[in-house]
């Protein structure tokens, strides 16, 4: 996939919304920390959604 296409943005946005919805329901989210799974509390996940999201520039 070419980064920055409409489909890439739609997939990224859908993933972000799913994570936010999951956290707002009070569910922790798993993530990787090195070689182990770490559960991030919903409150910590939602801290990231209080800030405006900034996109990174597409690579060329």
C-alpha distances in whole Angstrom, upper triangle without the diagonal:
4,6,9,8,11,9,8,11,13,12,13,16,17,17,19,21,21,22,25,26,27,28,31,32,33,31,30,27,26,24,24,26,26,27,28,28,29,30,29,32,31,33,31,28,29,30,27,26,30,28,26,22,21,17,16,15,12,12,12
4,6,6,10,9,8,11,13,13,13,16,18,18,19,22,23,23,25,27,28,29,31,33,34,33,32,28,27,25,25,28,28,29,30,29,30,31,30,33,32,33,31,28,29,30,26,26,29,27,24,21,19,15,14,12,9,9,9
4,6,9,9,6,8,11,11,11,14,16,15,16,19,21,21,23,25,26,27,29,31,32,30,29,26,25,23,23,25,26,27,28,27,28,29,28,30,29,30,28,25,26,26,23,23,25,23,21,17,15,12,10,9,6,7,9
4,7,8,6,6,10,11,10,12,15,15,16,18,20,21,22,24,25,26,28,30,31,30,29,26,26,24,25,27,28,29,30,29,29,30,28,30,29,30,28,25,25,26,22,21,24,22,19,15,13,10,9,8,6,8,10
4,5,5,6,9,10,11,12,14,16,17,18,20,21,23,24,26,27,29,31,32,31,30,27,28,26,27,29,30,31,32,31,31,31,30,32,30,31,30,26,27,28,24,23,26,24,21,18,16,13,13,12,9,12,12
4,5,5,6,9,10,10,12,14,15,16,18,20,21,22,24,26,27,29,31,30,30,27,27,26,28,30,31,33,33,31,32,31,30,31,29,30,29,26,26,27,24,22,25,23,20,17,16,14,15,14,12,15,16
4,5,5,6,9,10,10,12,14,15,16,18,20,21,22,24,26,27,29,28,28,25,25,24,26,28,30,30,31,29,29,29,28,30,28,30,28,25,25,27,23,22,25,24,21,18,18,15,16,16,13,16,17
4,5,5,6,9,10,11,12,14,15,17,18,20,21,23,24,26,28,26,26,22,23,21,22,25,26,27,28,26,27,27,25,27,26,27,26,22,23,24,21,20,23,22,19,16,15,12,13,13,11,13,15
4,6,5,6,9,10,10,12,14,15,16,18,20,21,22,24,26,25,25,22,23,22,23,26,27,29,29,27,27,26,25,26,24,25,24,21,21,22,19,17,20,19,16,13,12,10,11,12,11,14,16
4,5,5,6,9,10,10,12,14,15,16,18,20,21,23,25,24,24,21,22,22,24,27,28,29,29,27,27,26,25,26,23,25,24,21,21,22,19,18,21,20,18,15,15,13,15,16,15,18,20
4,5,5,6,9,10,11,12,14,15,16,18,20,21,23,22,22,19,19,19,20,24,25,26,26,23,24,23,22,24,22,24,23,19,20,22,19,17,21,20,18,15,16,13,15,16,15,17,20
4,6,5,6,9,10,11,12,14,15,17,18,20,22,20,20,17,18,17,19,21,23,24,24,22,22,21,20,21,20,21,20,16,17,19,15,14,18,17,15,12,12,10,12,14,13,16,19
4,5,5,6,9,10,11,12,14,15,16,18,20,19,20,17,19,18,21,23,26,27,26,24,23,22,20,21,19,20,19,16,16,17,14,13,16,15,13,11,12,11,13,15,15,18,21
4,5,5,6,9,10,10,12,14,15,17,19,18,18,16,18,18,20,23,26,27,26,23,23,21,20,21,18,20,20,16,16,19,16,14,17,18,16,14,16,14,17,19,18,21,24
4,5,5,6,9,10,11,12,14,16,17,15,15,13,14,14,17,20,22,23,22,19,19,18,16,18,16,18,17,13,14,17,14,13,17,17,16,13,15,14,16,18,18,20,23
4,5,5,6,9,10,11,12,14,16,15,15,12,14,14,17,20,22,24,22,20,19,17,15,16,14,15,15,11,11,13,11,9,13,13,12,10,12,12,15,17,18,21,24
4,5,5,6,8,10,10,12,14,14,15,13,16,17,20,22,25,26,25,22,21,19,17,17,14,16,16,12,11,14,12,10,13,14,14,12,15,15,18,20,21,24,27
4,5,5,6,9,10,11,13,12,13,11,13,15,18,21,24,24,23,19,19,16,15,15,13,15,16,12,12,15,14,12,16,17,17,15,18,18,20,23,23,25,28
4,6,5,6,9,10,11,10,10,8,11,12,15,18,21,22,20,17,15,13,12,12,10,12,12,8,9,12,11,10,13,15,15,14,17,17,19,22,22,25,28
4,5,5,6,9,10,10,11,10,13,14,18,20,23,25,23,19,18,15,13,12,9,11,11,8,7,10,9,7,11,13,13,12,16,17,19,23,24,26,30
4,5,5,6,9,9,11,11,15,16,20,23,26,27,24,21,19,16,14,13,10,12,14,11,10,13,13,11,13,16,17,16,19,20,23,26,26,29,32
4,6,5,7,6,8,8,11,14,17,20,23,24,21,18,16,13,12,11,8,11,12,10,10,14,14,12,15,18,19,18,21,22,24,27,27,30,33
4,5,5,5,6,7,11,13,17,19,23,23,21,17,15,12,10,8,5,7,9,7,7,10,11,10,13,15,17,17,20,21,23,27,28,30,34
4,5,7,10,11,15,17,21,23,26,27,24,21,19,15,13,11,7,8,11,9,7,11,12,10,12,15,17,17,21,22,25,28,29,32,36
4,6,9,11,15,18,21,23,27,27,24,21,19,15,14,11,8,10,13,12,11,14,16,14,16,19,21,21,24,25,28,31,32,35,38
4,7,10,13,16,20,21,25,25,22,19,16,13,11,8,6,8,11,10,10,13,15,14,16,19,21,21,25,26,28,32,33,35,39
4,6,10,13,17,19,22,22,19,15,13,10,9,7,6,9,11,10,11,14,15,15,17,20,22,21,24,25,27,31,31,33,37
4,7,10,13,15,19,19,16,12,10,6,5,4,5,8,9,8,10,13,14,15,17,19,21,21,23,24,26,29,30,32,35
4,7,10,13,16,16,14,10,8,5,5,7,7,10,10,8,11,13,13,14,17,19,20,19,21,22,23,26,27,28,32
4,7,10,13,13,10,6,6,4,6,9,10,13,12,10,14,16,15,17,20,21,23,21,23,23,23,26,27,28,31
4,7,10,10,8,6,5,6,7,11,12,15,12,11,15,16,15,17,20,20,22,19,21,21,21,24,24,25,28
4,6,7,6,5,6,9,10,14,16,18,15,14,18,18,17,19,22,22,24,21,22,22,21,24,24,24,28
4,6,5,6,6,10,11,14,17,18,15,15,19,19,18,21,23,23,25,22,23,23,22,25,25,25,29
4,6,8,9,13,14,18,21,22,19,19,22,22,21,24,26,26,27,25,25,25,23,26,26,25,28
4,7,10,13,16,19,22,24,21,20,24,25,23,26,29,29,30,27,28,27,26,28,28,27,30
4,6,10,13,16,19,21,19,18,22,23,22,24,27,27,29,27,28,27,27,29,29,29,32
4,7,10,13,16,18,16,15,19,20,20,22,25,25,27,25,26,26,26,29,29,29,32
4,6,10,13,15,13,13,16,17,17,19,22,23,25,23,25,25,25,28,29,29,33
4,6,9,12,10,10,14,15,15,17,20,21,23,22,24,25,26,29,30,31,34
4,6,8,7,7,10,11,12,14,16,18,20,19,21,22,23,27,28,29,33
4,5,5,6,9,10,12,13,15,17,20,20,22,24,25,29,30,32,36
4,5,5,6,9,10,11,13,15,18,18,21,22,24,28,29,31,35
4,5,5,6,9,10,11,14,17,17,20,23,24,28,30,32,36
4,5,5,7,9,10,12,15,16,18,20,22,26,27,29,33
4,5,6,7,10,11,14,13,16,18,20,23,25,27,30
4,5,5,7,9,12,12,16,18,20,24,26,28,32
4,5,5,7,11,12,15,17,19,23,25,28,31
4,6,6,8,8,11,14,16,19,21,24,27
4,5,7,8,11,14,16,20,22,25,28
4,7,9,12,15,18,22,24,27,30
4,6,9,12,15,18,21,24,27
4,6,10,13,16,19,22,25
4,7,10,13,15,18,22
4,7,9,12,15,18
4,6,9,12,15
4,6,9,12
4,6,9
4,6
4
